[in-house]
Protein backbone atom coordinates (compact mmCIF):
# COMPACT_ATOMS: atom_id res chain seq x y z
CA UNK A 1 0.00 0.00 0.00
CA UNK A 2 1.34 3.42 -0.96
CA UNK A 3 1.16 5.31 2.35
CA UNK A 4 1.95 9.00 2.60
CA UNK A 5 3.67 8.69 5.97
CA UNK A 6 7.37 9.60 5.50
CA UNK A 7 6.90 9.59 1.73
CA UNK A 8 8.20 13.11 0.99
CA UNK A 9 9.42 14.35 4.35
CA UNK A 10 11.59 12.26 6.61
CA UNK A 11 11.85 12.77 10.36
CA UNK A 12 15.31 14.29 9.88
CA UNK A 13 14.05 16.75 7.29
CA UNK A 14 11.22 17.85 9.58
CA UNK A 15 13.75 18.37 12.37
CA UNK A 16 15.80 20.59 10.04
CA UNK A 17 12.67 22.54 9.11
CA UNK A 18 12.00 23.20 12.78
CA UNK A 19 15.47 24.74 13.08
CA UNK A 20 14.94 27.14 10.16
CA UNK A 21 13.80 30.47 11.59
CA UNK A 22 14.19 32.50 8.40
CA UNK A 23 11.11 32.11 6.15
CA UNK A 24 13.18 32.00 2.97
CA UNK A 25 15.46 29.28 4.36
CA UNK A 26 12.39 27.30 5.38
CA UNK A 27 10.94 27.63 1.87
CA UNK A 28 14.21 26.45 0.31
CA UNK A 29 14.20 23.36 2.57
CA UNK A 30 10.56 22.65 1.73
CA UNK A 31 11.20 22.98 -1.99
CA UNK A 32 14.16 20.63 -1.79
CA UNK A 33 12.32 18.06 0.34
CA UNK A 34 9.13 18.09 -1.72
CA UNK A 35 10.94 18.17 -5.07
CA UNK A 36 9.61 21.61 -6.01
CA UNK A 37 11.21 24.35 -8.06
CA UNK A 38 13.33 26.51 -5.74
CA UNK A 39 11.83 29.85 -4.67
CA UNK A 40 13.29 33.18 -5.72
CA UNK A 41 14.18 36.21 -3.63
CA UNK A 42 11.77 38.33 -5.66
CA UNK A 43 8.85 36.12 -4.68
CA UNK A 44 6.81 36.67 -7.85
CA UNK A 45 7.26 33.47 -9.86
CA UNK A 46 5.11 30.37 -10.19
CA UNK A 47 7.59 28.48 -8.02
CA UNK A 48 7.18 31.09 -5.27
CA UNK A 49 3.39 30.73 -5.26
CA UNK A 50 3.56 26.96 -4.88
CA UNK A 51 6.32 27.14 -2.28
CA UNK A 52 4.35 29.73 -0.32
CA UNK A 53 1.38 27.37 -0.24
CA UNK A 54 3.46 24.60 1.35
CA UNK A 55 5.14 27.11 3.66
CA UNK A 56 1.77 28.15 5.09
CA UNK A 57 0.68 24.51 5.20
CA UNK A 58 3.76 23.81 7.31
CA UNK A 59 2.90 26.83 9.47
CA UNK A 60 -0.55 25.30 10.00
CA UNK A 61 1.11 22.12 11.27
CA UNK A 62 3.24 24.09 13.73
CA UNK A 63 0.27 26.17 14.93
CA UNK A 64 -1.63 22.99 15.74
CA UNK A 65 1.37 21.31 17.36
CA UNK A 66 1.33 18.32 15.04
CA UNK A 67 4.12 15.79 15.62
CA UNK A 68 6.57 14.81 12.88
CA UNK A 69 4.58 11.82 11.59
CA UNK A 70 1.45 13.95 11.10
CA UNK A 71 3.42 16.79 9.50
CA UNK A 72 4.97 14.38 7.02
CA UNK A 73 1.63 12.77 6.16
CA UNK A 74 -0.26 16.06 5.81
CA UNK A 75 2.38 17.70 3.60
CA UNK A 76 2.57 14.62 1.38
CA UNK A 77 -1.23 14.52 1.20
CA UNK A 78 -1.44 18.09 -0.10
CA UNK A 79 1.42 17.45 -2.52
CA UNK A 80 -0.38 14.39 -3.89
CA UNK A 81 -3.54 16.46 -4.44
CA UNK A 82 -1.68 19.32 -6.13
CA UNK A 83 0.40 16.98 -8.33
CA UNK A 84 -2.77 15.24 -9.50
CA UNK A 85 -4.49 18.56 -10.16
CA UNK A 86 -1.59 19.74 -12.29
CA UNK A 87 -2.10 16.73 -14.57
CA UNK A 88 -5.82 17.35 -15.04
CA UNK A 89 -6.79 19.36 -18.16
CA UNK A 90 -7.73 22.94 -17.32
CA UNK A 91 -10.88 22.59 -19.41
CA UNK A 92 -12.31 19.76 -17.28
CA UNK A 93 -15.51 21.13 -15.73
CA UNK A 94 -15.52 18.65 -12.83
CA UNK A 95 -11.84 18.97 -11.92
CA UNK A 96 -12.56 20.64 -8.56
CA UNK A 97 -15.01 17.90 -7.57
CA UNK A 98 -12.43 15.26 -8.51
CA UNK A 99 -9.75 17.10 -6.57
CA UNK A 100 -11.82 17.35 -3.39
CA UNK A 101 -12.89 13.71 -3.68
CA UNK A 102 -9.22 12.74 -4.01
CA UNK A 103 -8.38 14.82 -0.96
CA UNK A 104 -11.13 13.18 1.12
CA UNK A 105 -10.06 9.68 0.04
CA UNK A 106 -6.43 10.25 1.00
CA UNK A 107 -7.38 11.87 4.30
CA UNK A 108 -9.70 9.00 5.24
CA UNK A 109 -7.02 6.52 4.24
CA UNK A 110 -4.79 7.96 6.95
CA UNK A 111 -7.42 8.59 9.63
CA UNK A 112 -8.78 5.17 10.44
CA UNK A 113 -6.97 2.06 11.70
CA UNK A 114 -8.24 -0.58 9.31
CA UNK A 115 -5.29 -2.50 7.87
CA UNK A 116 -4.48 -3.07 5.12
CA UNK A 117 -6.85 -0.39 3.75
CA UNK A 118 -6.07 2.52 6.05
CA UNK A 119 -3.88 3.54 8.96
CA UNK A 120 -4.60 5.84 11.87
CA UNK A 121 -2.31 8.86 11.65
CA UNK A 122 -4.83 11.67 12.21
CA UNK A 123 -7.38 11.94 14.99
CA UNK A 124 -10.94 13.17 14.37
CA UNK A 125 -9.86 16.59 15.70
CA UNK A 126 -6.96 16.62 13.24
CA UNK A 127 -9.30 15.74 10.39
CA UNK A 128 -11.62 18.63 11.21
CA UNK A 129 -8.74 21.12 11.31
CA UNK A 130 -7.17 19.76 8.10
CA UNK A 131 -10.45 19.92 6.17
CA UNK A 132 -11.00 23.51 7.31
CA UNK A 133 -7.46 24.51 6.36
CA UNK A 134 -7.56 22.84 2.94
CA UNK A 135 -10.98 24.34 2.18
CA UNK A 136 -9.98 27.90 3.11
CA UNK A 137 -6.46 27.91 1.71
CA UNK A 138 -6.68 25.69 -1.36
CA UNK A 139 -10.15 24.84 -2.59
CA UNK A 140 -11.51 28.38 -2.16
CA UNK A 141 -8.74 29.52 -4.51
CA UNK A 142 -8.86 26.37 -6.60
CA UNK A 143 -9.30 28.13 -9.97
CA UNK A 144 -6.31 30.35 -9.28
CA UNK A 145 -4.07 27.42 -8.37
CA UNK A 146 -5.44 25.45 -11.30
CA UNK A 147 -4.51 28.27 -13.68
CA UNK A 148 -1.00 28.41 -12.23
CA UNK A 149 -0.43 24.65 -12.07
CA UNK A 150 -1.82 23.52 -15.41
CA UNK A 151 0.64 23.69 -18.33
CA UNK A 152 -0.61 25.88 -21.16
CA UNK A 153 -0.93 24.09 -24.50
CA UNK A 154 -0.05 26.03 -27.64
CA UNK A 155 -1.20 24.64 -30.98
CA UNK A 156 0.76 25.43 -34.12
CA UNK A 157 -0.94 24.68 -37.44
CA UNK A 158 1.23 24.12 -40.51
CA UNK A 159 -0.41 23.81 -43.89
CA UNK A 160 1.13 21.55 -46.53
CA UNK A 161 0.14 20.54 -50.03
CA UNK A 162 -1.83 17.36 -50.67
CA UNK A 163 0.28 14.22 -50.26
CA UNK A 164 3.07 16.48 -49.00
CA UNK A 165 3.90 17.45 -52.59
CA UNK A 166 4.89 21.08 -52.62
CA UNK A 167 4.14 23.30 -55.58
CA UNK A 168 7.38 24.59 -57.14
CA UNK A 169 7.77 28.33 -56.97
CA UNK A 170 8.02 30.43 -60.16
CA UNK A 171 11.55 30.88 -61.36
CA UNK A 172 12.92 34.41 -61.33
CA UNK A 173 13.49 36.17 -64.62
CA UNK A 174 17.02 36.69 -65.84
CA UNK A 175 16.75 40.44 -65.27
CA UNK A 176 15.61 39.92 -61.68
CA UNK A 177 18.30 37.34 -61.04
CA UNK A 178 21.00 39.70 -62.35
CA UNK A 179 19.60 42.68 -60.48
CA UNK A 180 18.75 44.53 -63.69
CA UNK A 181 15.84 46.96 -63.78
CA UNK A 182 12.70 46.33 -65.79
CA UNK A 183 12.30 48.50 -68.90
CA UNK A 184 8.97 50.29 -68.81
CA UNK A 185 7.48 51.84 -71.98
CA UNK A 186 4.80 54.50 -71.98
CA UNK A 187 2.12 55.03 -74.66
CA UNK A 188 2.42 57.92 -77.06
CA UNK A 189 0.89 61.21 -75.98
CA UNK A 190 -2.56 62.10 -77.20
CA UNK A 191 -3.65 65.66 -78.08
CA UNK A 192 -7.19 66.84 -78.63
CA UNK A 193 -7.93 69.43 -81.37
CA UNK A 194 -11.29 70.53 -82.78
CA UNK A 195 -13.00 67.59 -81.16
CA UNK A 196 -10.76 65.12 -82.95
CA UNK A 197 -8.11 62.94 -81.44
CA UNK A 198 -4.79 63.17 -83.20
CA UNK A 199 -1.82 60.98 -82.48
CA UNK A 200 1.52 62.75 -82.66
CA UNK A 201 4.91 61.21 -82.84
CA UNK A 202 7.71 62.59 -80.73
Secondary structure as a PSIPRED ss2 file (coil, helix, strand):
# PSIPRED VFORMAT (PSIPRED V4.0)

   1 X C   1.000  0.000  0.000
   2 X C   1.000  0.000  0.000
   3 X C   1.000  0.000  0.000
   4 X C   1.000  0.000  0.000
   5 X C   1.000  0.000  0.000
   6 X C   1.000  0.000  0.000
   7 X C   1.000  0.000  0.000
   8 X C   1.000  0.000  0.000
   9 X C   1.000  0.000  0.000
  10 X C   1.000  0.000  0.000
  11 X H   0.000  1.000  0.000
  12 X H   0.000  1.000  0.000
  13 X H   0.000  1.000  0.000
  14 X H   0.000  1.000  0.000
  15 X H   0.000  1.000  0.000
  16 X H   0.000  1.000  0.000
  17 X H   0.000  1.000  0.000
  18 X H   0.000  1.000  0.000
  19 X H   0.000  1.000  0.000
  20 X C   1.000  0.000  0.000
  21 X C   1.000  0.000  0.000
  22 X C   1.000  0.000  0.000
  23 X H   0.000  1.000  0.000
  24 X H   0.000  1.000  0.000
  25 X H   0.000  1.000  0.000
  26 X H   0.000  1.000  0.000
  27 X H   0.000  1.000  0.000
  28 X H   0.000  1.000  0.000
  29 X H   0.000  1.000  0.000
  30 X H   0.000  1.000  0.000
  31 X H   0.000  1.000  0.000
  32 X H   0.000  1.000  0.000
  33 X H   0.000  1.000  0.000
  34 X C   1.000  0.000  0.000
  35 X C   1.000  0.000  0.000
  36 X C   1.000  0.000  0.000
  37 X C   1.000  0.000  0.000
  38 X C   1.000  0.000  0.000
  39 X C   1.000  0.000  0.000
  40 X C   1.000  0.000  0.000
  41 X C   1.000  0.000  0.000
  42 X C   1.000  0.000  0.000
  43 X C   1.000  0.000  0.000
  44 X C   1.000  0.000  0.000
  45 X C   1.000  0.000  0.000
  46 X H   0.000  1.000  0.000
  47 X H   0.000  1.000  0.000
  48 X H   0.000  1.000  0.000
  49 X H   0.000  1.000  0.000
  50 X H   0.000  1.000  0.000
  51 X H   0.000  1.000  0.000
  52 X H   0.000  1.000  0.000
  53 X H   0.000  1.000  0.000
  54 X H   0.000  1.000  0.000
  55 X H   0.000  1.000  0.000
  56 X H   0.000  1.000  0.000
  57 X H   0.000  1.000  0.000
  58 X H   0.000  1.000  0.000
  59 X H   0.000  1.000  0.000
  60 X H   0.000  1.000  0.000
  61 X H   0.000  1.000  0.000
  62 X H   0.000  1.000  0.000
  63 X H   0.000  1.000  0.000
  64 X C   1.000  0.000  0.000
  65 X C   1.000  0.000  0.000
  66 X C   1.000  0.000  0.000
  67 X C   1.000  0.000  0.000
  68 X H   0.000  1.000  0.000
  69 X H   0.000  1.000  0.000
  70 X H   0.000  1.000  0.000
  71 X H   0.000  1.000  0.000
  72 X H   0.000  1.000  0.000
  73 X H   0.000  1.000  0.000
  74 X H   0.000  1.000  0.000
  75 X H   0.000  1.000  0.000
  76 X H   0.000  1.000  0.000
  77 X H   0.000  1.000  0.000
  78 X H   0.000  1.000  0.000
  79 X H   0.000  1.000  0.000
  80 X H   0.000  1.000  0.000
  81 X H   0.000  1.000  0.000
  82 X H   0.000  1.000  0.000
  83 X H   0.000  1.000  0.000
  84 X H   0.000  1.000  0.000
  85 X H   0.000  1.000  0.000
  86 X H   0.000  1.000  0.000
  87 X H   0.000  1.000  0.000
  88 X C   1.000  0.000  0.000
  89 X C   1.000  0.000  0.000
  90 X C   1.000  0.000  0.000
  91 X C   1.000  0.000  0.000
  92 X C   1.000  0.000  0.000
  93 X C   1.000  0.000  0.000
  94 X C   1.000  0.000  0.000
  95 X H   0.000  1.000  0.000
  96 X H   0.000  1.000  0.000
  97 X H   0.000  1.000  0.000
  98 X H   0.000  1.000  0.000
  99 X H   0.000  1.000  0.000
 100 X H   0.000  1.000  0.000
 101 X H   0.000  1.000  0.000
 102 X H   0.000  1.000  0.000
 103 X H   0.000  1.000  0.000
 104 X H   0.000  1.000  0.000
 105 X H   0.000  1.000  0.000
 106 X H   0.000  1.000  0.000
 107 X H   0.000  1.000  0.000
 108 X H   0.000  1.000  0.000
 109 X H   0.000  1.000  0.000
 110 X C   1.000  0.000  0.000
 111 X E   0.000  0.000  1.000
 112 X E   0.000  0.000  1.000
 113 X E   0.000  0.000  1.000
 114 X E   0.000  0.000  1.000
 115 X C   1.000  0.000  0.000
 116 X C   1.000  0.000  0.000
 117 X C   1.000  0.000  0.000
 118 X E   0.000  0.000  1.000
 119 X E   0.000  0.000  1.000
 120 X E   0.000  0.000  1.000
 121 X C   1.000  0.000  0.000
 122 X C   1.000  0.000  0.000
 123 X C   1.000  0.000  0.000
 124 X H   0.000  1.000  0.000
 125 X H   0.000  1.000  0.000
 126 X H   0.000  1.000  0.000
 127 X H   0.000  1.000  0.000
 128 X H   0.000  1.000  0.000
 129 X H   0.000  1.000  0.000
 130 X H   0.000  1.000  0.000
 131 X H   0.000  1.000  0.000
 132 X H   0.000  1.000  0.000
 133 X H   0.000  1.000  0.000
 134 X H   0.000  1.000  0.000
 135 X H   0.000  1.000  0.000
 136 X H   0.000  1.000  0.000
 137 X H   0.000  1.000  0.000
 138 X C   1.000  0.000  0.000
 139 X H   0.000  1.000  0.000
 140 X H   0.000  1.000  0.000
 141 X H   0.000  1.000  0.000
 142 X H   0.000  1.000  0.000
 143 X H   0.000  1.000  0.000
 144 X H   0.000  1.000  0.000
 145 X H   0.000  1.000  0.000
 146 X H   0.000  1.000  0.000
 147 X H   0.000  1.000  0.000
 148 X H   0.000  1.000  0.000
 149 X H   0.000  1.000  0.000
 150 X C   1.000  0.000  0.000
 151 X C   1.000  0.000  0.000
 152 X C   1.000  0.000  0.000
 153 X C   1.000  0.000  0.000
 154 X C   1.000  0.000  0.000
 155 X C   1.000  0.000  0.000
 156 X C   1.000  0.000  0.000
 157 X C   1.000  0.000  0.000
 158 X C   1.000  0.000  0.000
 159 X C   1.000  0.000  0.000
 160 X C   1.000  0.000  0.000
 161 X C   1.000  0.000  0.000
 162 X H   0.000  1.000  0.000
 163 X H   0.000  1.000  0.000
 164 X H   0.000  1.000  0.000
 165 X C   1.000  0.000  0.000
 166 X C   1.000  0.000  0.000
 167 X C   1.000  0.000  0.000
 168 X C   1.000  0.000  0.000
 169 X C   1.000  0.000  0.000
 170 X C   1.000  0.000  0.000
 171 X C   1.000  0.000  0.000
 172 X C   1.000  0.000  0.000
 173 X C   1.000  0.000  0.000
 174 X H   0.000  1.000  0.000
 175 X H   0.000  1.000  0.000
 176 X H   0.000  1.000  0.000
 177 X H   0.000  1.000  0.000
 178 X C   1.000  0.000  0.000
 179 X C   1.000  0.000  0.000
 180 X C   1.000  0.000  0.000
 181 X C   1.000  0.000  0.000
 182 X C   1.000  0.000  0.000
 183 X C   1.000  0.000  0.000
 184 X C   1.000  0.000  0.000
 185 X C   1.000  0.000  0.000
 186 X C   1.000  0.000  0.000
 187 X C   1.000  0.000  0.000
 188 X C   1.000  0.000  0.000
 189 X C   1.000  0.000  0.000
 190 X E   0.000  0.000  1.000
 191 X E   0.000  0.000  1.000
 192 X E   0.000  0.000  1.000
 193 X E   0.000  0.000  1.000
 194 X C   1.000  0.000  0.000
 195 X C   1.000  0.000  0.000
 196 X E   0.000  0.000  1.000
 197 X E   0.000  0.000  1.000
 198 X E   0.000  0.000  1.000
 199 X E   0.000  0.000  1.000
 200 X C   1.000  0.000  0.000
 201 X C   1.000  0.000  0.000
 202 X C   1.000  0.000  0.000
